[in-house]
Amino acid sequence: MNNPLLIQGGMGIGVSNWRLARAVSSAGQLGVISGTSLDGVLVRRLQDGDPGGHMRRALASFPFRDAARHILERYFVPGGIKRKHHYARSPIFTIKNNDSLNALNVAANFSETWLAKEGQAGFVGINYLEKLQLPNLSSLYGALLAGIDYVIVGAGIPLEIPGILKKLAKNLPANLRLTVENTEKNESFFSHFDPSSLFGKKLPSLKLPKFLPIVSSNLLASLMTKKATGPIDGLIIEGHVAGGHNAPPRGKMVLDESGEPVYGSRDQINTEKLKELGVPFWMAGSYGEPEQLESALASGAAGIQVGSPFALCRESGIFPELKKRIIETVMRGKSHVCTDPNASPTGFPFKVMRLIDTISEKSIFESRKRICNLGYLRQLYKKEDGSIGYRCPAEKTEVFENKDGVVNEGTPGKRCLCNALFATVGMPTEYDDGYTEKAIVTFGSRLDIVRKLLKKKTDFSARDVINYILKGL
Ligand SMILES: Cc1cc2nc3c(=O)[nH]c(=O)nc-3n(C[C@H](O)[C@H](O)[C@H](O)COP(=O)(O)O)c2cc1C
């Protein structure tokens, strides 16, 4: 497997869908699907009637037939649910294993991977967030079942993933140490996944994929190469101008007059030091210009990872009307992306594009009831009785506080990214009182490439993005 020059960023939820990854992969670069919340994506697509029959086609190849049948019986609605967006939700992940949820999640990750790889020989990767721990073991197993080529993990320090991949690729049980607040020193909690207890003893043989963590500093790059539970196959080095979540600035968080984190010289990457680590690396974060690829290669990188331009191409999962609105805003030179230190419940800064009728607008955000009903970003904490509780800083402040959550000046600004990101890909939750969840749009800081790609047209394809970036080579 030769190293790709270009890695298309994994963008959740459902922005980097199988169509986008497939288009990039069949053009000879690394197409990446987002593995975030795929259980929810699958059940919503099935309740939308599975237009084109793609999910049913993928599920027909899922090796565990009973599980696939059960999922279809539970969630597939021919022609789509009558009350659009009044979706039945998949259960929320907890520390206790829920076999039917695990099976659903395995099938969802299998299906997305299977569709991205269907009928073409290019390489496909899947992106997970380290912060979003509870679904990760069953997610990884689902992707392995469909022959994923690369696993890419960001938003955290994924030291344990290489060891877990080795176990799961041999169909062995695996544990993942969970971040639980209020625990004593030396006290650990784990999530556990055992393929054979879920699917029986007859399991297919699996391939070990390559593993690429996403890090933001030389320090973390070095830590990953030295302390991970197995070898890593490369590093993606993501700067703070990238779309999605960003690492906080090193040292004390200082905000500028517009309330954005100030990054300084300690946040700069030293590529000479990276080279000394002896693993290939890819630069990411507003790297979409051909000259930037050339300079990355000249500094010793194997290539670049690019997100934002792919998020706006024809194949991406962003809801078409919203995509059109974003493109118009960019073309009018009116797009404004800020780094919001508070928006994300994860505590990481998050890039937000200001756009009408999205929760970037104060009034739209404040008209939403602060409920947590998808729960992917919930924090785990140890309760007084020793059991595990779940809380999200974006839920109602009193509820969060009653769960011993620490409320500070950033808490009121926390957005429910789970619901907003489902809305961004056209699958919002709609409630009985008529309220429909609104979208949130995240992009990297520089979108000039989009203007160049759109010079004479109204939209562009993933292949246009690739041809533009690779044109100098
Ligand atoms: C819409 C969007 C969603 C993203 N979601 C994720 C994600 O779920 N996981 C992740 O590791 N990175 C995520 N990213 C970051 C991209 O994968 C990529 O590294 C980054 O966008 C590169 O910077 P660029 O957008 O300036 O090209 C996201 C970026 C965008 C634009």
The ligand as an SDF file (V2000), in Angstrom:
LIG
                    3D

 31 33  0  0  0  0  0  0  0  0999 V2000
  -17.4340   19.7810    8.3120 C   0  0  0  0  0  0  0  0  0  0  0  0
  -16.2170   19.2510    8.9980 C   0  0  0  0  0  0  0  0  0  0  0  0
  -16.3420   18.2250    9.9220 C   0  0  0  0  0  0  0  0  0  0  0  0
  -15.2080   17.6710   10.5160 C   0  0  0  0  0  0  0  0  0  0  0  0
  -15.3500   16.5910   11.3560 N   0  0  0  0  0  0  0  0  0  0  0  0
  -14.2460   15.9430   11.8140 C   0  0  0  0  0  0  0  0  0  0  0  0
  -14.3670   14.7370   12.5660 C   0  0  0  0  0  0  0  0  0  0  0  0
  -15.4750   14.2420   12.8220 O   0  0  0  0  0  0  0  0  0  0  0  0
  -13.2280   14.1360   12.9910 N   0  0  0  0  0  0  0  0  0  0  0  0
  -11.9770   14.6490   12.7120 C   0  0  0  0  0  0  0  0  0  0  0  0
  -10.9670   14.0570   13.1080 O   0  0  0  0  0  0  0  0  0  0  0  0
  -11.8430   15.7850   11.9950 N   0  0  0  0  0  0  0  0  0  0  0  0
  -12.9390   16.4260   11.5390 C   0  0  0  0  0  0  0  0  0  0  0  0
  -12.8030   17.5510   10.7540 N   0  0  0  0  0  0  0  0  0  0  0  0
  -11.4460   17.9670   10.3560 C   0  0  0  0  0  0  0  0  0  0  0  0
  -11.1000   17.4020    8.9500 C   0  0  0  0  0  0  0  0  0  0  0  0
  -11.0860   16.0230    8.9460 O   0  0  0  0  0  0  0  0  0  0  0  0
   -9.7450   17.9160    8.4480 C   0  0  0  0  0  0  0  0  0  0  0  0
   -8.6860   17.4430    9.2030 O   0  0  0  0  0  0  0  0  0  0  0  0
   -9.6800   19.3970    8.4710 C   0  0  0  0  0  0  0  0  0  0  0  0
  -10.8750   19.8730    7.9630 O   0  0  0  0  0  0  0  0  0  0  0  0
   -8.5370   19.9080    7.6400 C   0  0  0  0  0  0  0  0  0  0  0  0
   -8.5690   21.3110    7.5510 O   0  0  0  0  0  0  0  0  0  0  0  0
   -9.3160   22.0730    6.3440 P   0  0  0  0  0  0  0  0  0  0  0  0
  -10.7560   21.9320    6.5750 O   0  0  0  0  0  0  0  0  0  0  0  0
   -8.8600   23.4620    6.5230 O   0  0  0  0  0  0  0  0  0  0  0  0
   -8.8530   21.4310    5.0730 O   0  0  0  0  0  0  0  0  0  0  0  0
  -13.9190   18.1740   10.2080 C   0  0  0  0  0  0  0  0  0  0  0  0
  -13.8150   19.2440    9.3110 C   0  0  0  0  0  0  0  0  0  0  0  0
  -14.9270   19.7850    8.7090 C   0  0  0  0  0  0  0  0  0  0  0  0
  -14.7650   20.8990    7.7370 C   0  0  0  0  0  0  0  0  0  0  0  0
  1  2  1  0
  2  3  1  0
  2 30  2  0
  3  4  2  0
  4  5  1  0
  4 28  1  0
  5  6  2  0
  6  7  1  0
  6 13  1  0
  7  8  2  0
  7  9  1  0
  9 10  1  0
 10 11  2  0
 10 12  1  0
 12 13  2  0
 13 14  1  0
 14 15  1  0
 14 28  1  0
 15 16  1  0
 16 17  1  0
 16 18  1  0
 18 19  1  0
 18 20  1  0
 20 21  1  0
 20 22  1  0
 22 23  1  0
 23 24  1  0
 24 25  2  0
 24 26  1  0
 24 27  1  0
 28 29  2  0
 29 30  1  0
 30 31  1  0
M  END
$$$$
